[in-house]
Amino acid sequence: MTDAEIIKQKIDIVDYISEFVTVKKAGRNFKALCPFHNEKTPSFVISPDRGSWHCFGACNTGGDVITFLQRWENLEFVEALKILAQRAGVALTSYTPTDAIRLKDKLYEINHLASEFYHFLLTAHKLGEKSRQYLKDRGIYDETAKTFALGYAPSSWDSLLKFLIKKGYKVDDIYTSGLVIKSSEGRFYDRFRGRLMFTLRDHRGNVIGFSGRLIPENEARLHLPSAKADGGQAKYINTSETPVYIKGNTLYGLDVTKESIKKTNEAILVEGEFDMLTSFQSGVTNVVAIKGSAITEGQVILLKRYSENITIALDSDFAGNEAARRGIEVADKAGLNVKIVELQYGKDPADCIEKAPHLWKKSIKSALPIYDFIINLSFKKYNKNDVLGKKKIGSEVVPFLAKISNSIVQSHYIKYLSRELGVTEDSVETAIVNFQKKKLSPRPSAADPISKKTQRDEILEEYLLSLLIQSNDVKKYFSYAMSILVTGDFNLPSVKRIMEILTLYFKSHEKFDIKEINPVLTPEIAPTFDRAFLLDIVNVLDGDIYSKELSRVVKELKKTALRRRITGLATKVKKLEGENKEEEIRTANEELRKLLSQMNDIDKSSYTKIQ
């Protein structure tokens, strides 16, 4: 037995997937909303008997517990295998990581050591005294600094570099981690110097990078009035993008707060690290920092794993930010419910919390749905009773309304805006259409999620397989089907092979046992078997309904197979006539008559109850 097979035996697929999505029992299987595409009706089916899952919706794909984790985390097979082996307590005997995985593991190690290095300097070294005082002045507790692994990067040029080299790491790997910079002369030096350090982790807790903030003393020394110093020193800098760190896919604090987000079914989004840390300390722990002014598609995908509700507490002028607008569109299309916080005090959550934590909680509680917020904000900025004001309100609001994917929600806000502005709904709709036309540009049409349209007879073949292997007496109904059909009647290679396996199986078995069939299902035919085994046909599985449906499908498939042979023979006869091969023509015509007679008999036959 392979490592993968042992792992799949030890991990209950239903229990595992239910940690990511809400599953409900449906007969012998379980159903859920597909976690890989947006849908309202569950199309994601899990089979505990097969240890498999399949999405019958837009994804039209399936697999086992390993492929689920691969898709969920965007991992290579061996990465997913390693994670699940640890969970199952299985020692891998044939684990051979790829070069890419080895590099990722090395970068995680380097970043982890760097985090410990920075954290030690902040918490236990005299070099970190001023940073400790700064955190105290900002109201950050020691326990918070420990939980989120805050640190301090000394002002020296190569202290971290020397530390990591001493630990046995090569300069090239340290450079790949983004922790050092290479000068034009080829000299390496620390990227972060004289900064308060925020450790960036992925949702699994791996250290993937850092964000460094200049402490006030260094800001003054560098004459840093706002975002940047004269010498180009930014107040905040991040690790450069690496094989393990992509800024747009990272949410600061998620590794710590994800369970709180799941529990409250709401994620509070703030901009910076201090906003996030002070919120966490105030008791609002379902919070993450997006580290920017606009949410990205990668962050939306990540958040949707934990909640369908996001509440955004960013700059109040974000409505005029094109990137923020795109982020809201992405969130809307993903099916997230978006609300916006209007702070009761201050310019950001940290200010509000410093004034009084209850004001922050009150601000969150009174958050408005995104489109109400945008419309109300525009009413505050412009006079809705003035013609010029109406025009400016329309220019600001229409781009958002045009992006609403739900037609009912869009209609609601069209009515609301037209009523408030004292204009017709038609005029608002026209403005939306005109905006959409301006934004349209020629582009190649998107590929259908199911890239290849399955032929009707192939669908019917898989449906027959479903009827057989989901029945209450598989051998009885399989025998009936194969008394009319032969394996050569099947056009789909995977179905044909499964029927051959079942034919052989029932020569020595009276009862159908899925556990005995599982080992002989090769990777080439397993997806077809899973689709058939997981297809929801509960409405046709009872009594006479089932017998009639099975009889209908078997006869339809037989007719389809006969038509294929008739068409082939007719083509053959035409070719033989051109070659004047009389004897072969007579033989072919005789066979053709027999096939047409069989077709006629099937058309005339009525339903008989299957014994």
C-alpha positions, 0 to 999 in steps of 0.5 A: 500500500502506498503512502497516499493510500494509507493517508486516505484510509486514516483521514475521514474525508467528510470530517476533513472537508467539513473543517472547510465548508458546511456539509449536510447528509444527503442519503449515503453521501454528503453535500455542500456549497462548492468551495471552489466557485460561487453558487447558491445551490449545493453541487459539491458531493462527498462520498465517505464510501469512496473517500472522494468528492465531486463538484457537479457545478461549474468546476465539474471536477473531483478527487480525494482528500489529497486533491482537495487540499491541493486545490484549496491551498494551491499546493503541489501533490507532494506538499499536500501529501506531507501536510496530510501525513503529519495530520494522520501520523504517517511517516512518509517512506517515499517522499521526494520533494521537488526543487520548488518545494525544497526552496519553499521549505528553506525560505520558511526556515530562514524567515522563521529564524529571522523572526526569532532573531528580531523578536529576541532583539526587541524583547530581551536585548538593550538594542530593542529598548527604544522600540519597546518604549515605542510599543508601550507608547502605542498601547501594545502589550507584551503578550500581543508582541509575543503572539504576533512575533513583533521584533526589532531590526538593528541599524547595522548593515549586516547583523541578520545576514551574519546571523543566518550565515552562521546558522548554515544558510547560503547567501543566495538563499538568504537573498532569495528570501528577500531579507537582504539586498544586493548592491551594484558592487555585488555586496549584500546587506540587510534590507531591514535596518533600524525598524520595528518588525512585523512578522508576516505569516500565511494562514497556516502559520508559516513565516513568509516575510516581514514588514518594517516600520521606522521608529519615531527616533529614526524618522526624525533623524531621517527628516521623515514628515510623512511617507518617505524620507529625502533619501527615499527611506519609506516609513514602511517597507515589506519583504520583496515578493518571493516564492513564498510571499505575495503581498496581494495574497497576504492578510496580516494576523489571519493565522491567529484570528481565523478561528474568531472570524469563523466563529463570528462569521465576519471578518473586520478588514483594517489597513495597517498592522497597528490598527489590527493589533489594537483591535485585537487587544480591544476584544475585536479579534475577528480582524485582519490587516490588508496592508493597503487601501484596497482588497485584492482578489487573492485576499477575497479568495482567502477570506471566503474560506472563513466567512461570507461577511466582510466589514471594511474599516479603511480610509473614508475616501476609499470610494474614489480609489479605483483599486478599492472599487475593483476590490469591491467588485471582486468581493461582490462577484465572489458572493461576499456581503460587504459593509463599511465602517464609519469611525465614531472618532479619529482617522483610523481604527487605532486612533478610535481605540486609543480614544475609547475601545467602545467607540470602535465596537460601536463603529463596527456595529453601525457599519453600513452595507457598501452601496448605502455607504457610497450613496450616503457619502456622496450625499454628504459631499454634494448637494443632491438638490442642485443640478451640478450636485446630482451630476457629481453624485451620479458620477461617483455612485454609478460606477459602483452600481454598474458593477453589482452582479445581483440584479435584484440588489442593483434594482433596489439601489437604482430605485433608492438613488432615483428617489433621493435625487428626484429623477426617474429610474430610467435615467439612472439605468441609462447612466449605468448602461452608458458607463458599462459601454465606456468600460467595454473593450474587445476581449476574447470570450471566456472559455466555458468552465466545462471546456468540452461539451460531453456528447449525449450518449456519453452522458447517458452511459454515465447515467446508466452507470449511476443507476446501476452502482447506486441501486439496492441490488447492483448484481441483479440490475447489472445482469439485466442491463448486460442481457441487452447490452454488450461492452462493445455498445459503450462509446466512453472508454472509462465506462466500458472499462468499468463495465468490464470490471463489474462483469468480471467481479460478479462472476465470483461475487453475489453482493456489490462491495464498494471497498472491494471495487476501490482498489481496481479503479485506476486513476484513468477511470476513477473520476468517471466512477466517482461522478456516477457514484455521487450523482444525485438520483435519489428521486428515481431509486424507488420501486417501479420508477427505478425499473422503468428508468433503467429499462428506458436508459438501457434501450436508449443506449442499445439503440444508440449503439445500433445506430452507430453500427448501422451508420458504419455499415451504410458507409461501408456498403456505399464504398463497396458499391463503388468497388463492385464487390457484390459478395461483400455487399450482400453480406453487409446488407444482410447484417444491416437488415438484422441491425434494422430489425433489432432497432425495430424490435426495441422500438416496438417493445413495451416496458416489462418489470425487471425480475 
